Amino acid sequence: MFERKGRGLAIADIKSRSQDRSPEPEILFLFPEGKGPDAREIAGAIEAVEGASISLDSLPAQAGFESWFEVQRNGLTYELAGPETGAASYNLQPDRLIGLDATDAHAPMHTIELALGPHIASGRASLPIVQEYLNLGRHIAEGLDGLSAVFWRPSRVAMDVSSFHTTIGQWVDGGQLPLTIFITFRDVLGEGLQSRGLSHFTGQELRMEAGLMPEPEQSEQLGQRLAAQLIHQGTISEPQEIAGPDGRPLRLEPSRNGRFVRVWMG
């Protein structure tokens, strides 16, 4: 259920709506406040996607939602839900904006959520499932009139519809991982850079220690390379040494609580 706080909602306020549904949606479709599509328009956007079908819709038990759909495509099941008319809106607080004006980050938004179905939620870190999920999202986005932005929740990246469609389309067509969507970095009290979004795939975030590279931009570039490697490799449980882009050794070490991979100069 939504946990309401006055007029707005923070992205972090998304809560599981029931034990038998996927815990949290990763894809959010964002519309100007009060201008979201109705159930018929949402259904039309789903039905316009090649290979997609609606298997269930508008379950009355889903209190707080004007429309709810179970969507099937390529053997996978998803849930698409839109909040009821007049419901509290999200206030975007993204770590990165792609193709959007900074003022958009503070505007209340009417939100539709696309989540993995419960039978595949345990595979949410699997790249083939993530790709199918985002590919469905980009096709549904094409049919949603008035859509302002798409939000990828794990990394808190908000992007315009064109950027979302192009970036995911390139990945589906055999291109590189869309790391600009999957991973963001932020300064941690001057002590280095910390990723957001990597834990969706590996259960761990990167912590780039201060002074690792001469410039913060270089540290972030290195972090993106390491993130791509770790997405394929998985969780780090033991210290490792690898060669950095300039040939110098780097040490990757899991934190004591296992939630971070700390990167030091070897």
Residue pairs with C-beta under 8 A, 6 or more apart in sequence:
1 15
1 17
1 63
1 64
2 9
2 13
2 14
2 15
2 64
2 83
2 87
2 88
3 9
3 13
3 15
4 88
5 13
5 88
6 88
7 88
7 89
7 108
8 88
8 89
8 90
8 91
8 108
9 88
9 89
9 90
9 91
10 90
10 91
10 93
11 28
11 90
11 92
11 93
11 151
11 153
11 156
14 24
14 25
14 113
14 153
15 24
16 23
16 24
17 62
20 118
21 79
21 115
21 118
22 79
22 115
22 116
22 117
22 118
22 121
22 124
23 121
24 115
24 153
25 79
25 81
25 113
25 114
25 115
25 153
26 114
26 115
26 116
26 124
26 133
26 152
26 153
26 154
26 200
27 113
27 114
27 115
27 133
27 134
27 137
27 150
27 151
27 152
27 153
28 90
28 111
28 112
28 113
28 114
28 150
28 151
28 153
29 111
29 112
29 113
29 114
29 137
29 140
29 141
29 144
29 147
29 150
29 151
30 90
30 92
30 109
30 110
30 111
30 147
30 148
30 149
30 150
30 151
30 158
31 37
31 109
31 110
31 111
31 112
31 144
31 146
31 147
31 148
32 107
32 109
32 110
32 146
32 148
33 89
33 107
33 108
33 109
33 110
34 110
35 110
35 146
36 82
36 83
36 110
36 111
36 112
36 146
37 45
37 82
37 112
37 144
37 145
37 146
38 66
38 67
39 57
39 58
39 66
39 67
39 82
41 144
41 145
42 67
42 69
42 80
42 82
42 112
42 144
43 54
43 57
43 67
43 69
44 143
45 140
45 142
45 143
45 144
46 52
46 54
46 69
46 71
46 80
46 140
46 143
47 53
47 54
48 139
48 142
48 143
49 73
49 136
49 139
49 140
49 143
50 139
51 73
51 74
52 71
52 72
52 73
52 136
52 139
52 140
53 71
53 72
53 73
54 69
54 70
54 71
54 72
55 70
55 71
55 72
55 77
56 69
56 70
57 67
57 68
57 69
57 70
58 67
58 68
58 69
59 68
62 68
62 81
64 83
64 84
64 87
65 81
65 82
65 83
65 84
66 82
66 83
66 84
66 85
66 87
67 81
67 82
68 79
68 80
68 81
68 82
69 79
69 80
69 81
70 77
70 78
70 79
70 117
71 77
71 78
71 79
71 80
71 136
72 78
73 132
73 136
74 132
76 116
76 117
76 120
76 129
76 132
76 133
77 116
77 117
77 119
77 120
78 114
78 115
78 116
78 117
78 133
78 136
79 113
79 114
79 115
79 116
79 117
80 112
80 113
80 114
80 115
80 140
81 112
81 113
81 115
82 110
82 111
82 112
82 113
83 110
83 111
83 112
89 108
89 109
89 110
89 111
90 108
90 109
90 111
91 106
91 107
91 108
91 109
92 104
92 105
92 106
92 107
92 109
92 149
92 151
92 158
93 105
93 156
94 105
94 151
94 156
94 157
94 158
95 155
95 156
95 157
95 184
95 186
95 196
96 155
96 156
96 157
96 158
96 180
96 184
97 104
97 105
97 157
97 158
97 159
98 157
98 158
98 159
98 160
98 163
98 164
98 167
98 180
98 181
99 159
99 160
99 162
99 163
100 149
100 158
100 159
100 160
104 148
104 149
104 158
105 158
109 148
109 149
112 144
114 133
114 136
114 137
114 140
115 121
116 123
116 124
116 129
116 133
120 129
123 129
124 130
124 200
125 200
125 201
125 202
125 203
127 177
127 201
127 231
127 232
130 201
131 171
131 172
134 168
134 171
134 178
135 168
135 172
137 150
137 164
137 168
138 164
138 165
138 168
138 169
141 147
141 150
141 161
141 164
141 165
142 161
142 165
147 161
148 160
148 161
149 158
149 159
149 160
149 161
150 158
150 159
150 160
150 161
150 164
151 157
151 158
151 159
152 159
152 181
152 182
152 197
154 182
154 196
154 197
154 199
154 200
155 181
155 182
155 183
155 184
155 196
155 197
155 200
156 184
156 196
156 197
157 180
157 181
157 184
157 197
159 167
159 181
164 181
167 178
167 180
167 181
168 178
168 181
170 176
170 178
171 177
171 178
176 228
177 228
177 231
179 224
179 227
179 228
182 197
182 198
182 200
182 201
182 227
182 231
183 195
183 196
183 197
183 198
183 223
183 224
183 227
184 195
184 196
184 197
185 193
185 194
185 195
185 196
185 206
185 208
185 219
185 220
185 223
186 193
186 194
186 196
187 193
187 216
188 194
188 207
190 210
191 209
191 210
192 207
192 208
192 209
192 210
192 212
192 219
193 206
193 207
193 208
193 216
193 219
193 220
193 223
194 205
194 206
194 207
194 208
194 260
195 205
195 206
195 207
195 223
195 227
196 205
198 204
198 205
198 206
198 227
198 230
198 231
199 205
199 259
201 230
201 231
202 230
202 231
202 233
202 234
202 235
202 236
203 235
203 258
203 259
204 230
204 235
204 236
204 254
204 258
204 259
204 260
204 261
205 259
205 260
205 261
206 223
206 226
206 227
206 230
206 260
206 261
206 263
207 255
207 260
207 261
207 262
207 263
208 219
208 220
208 222
208 223
208 263
209 262
209 263
209 264
209 265
211 265
212 219
212 222
212 250
212 263
212 264
212 265
213 219
213 222
221 245
222 244
222 245
222 263
223 263
225 245
226 252
226 261
226 263
229 242
230 236
230 261
235 258
236 252
236 253
236 254
236 261
237 254
237 258
238 254
239 251
239 252
239 253
239 254
240 251
240 252
240 253
241 249
241 250
241 251
241 252
241 266
242 249
242 250
242 252
243 249
243 250
244 250
248 265
248 266
249 265
249 266
250 263
250 264
250 265
250 266
251 263
251 264
251 265
251 266
252 261
252 262
252 263
253 261
253 262
253 264
254 260
254 261
254 262
255 261
255 262
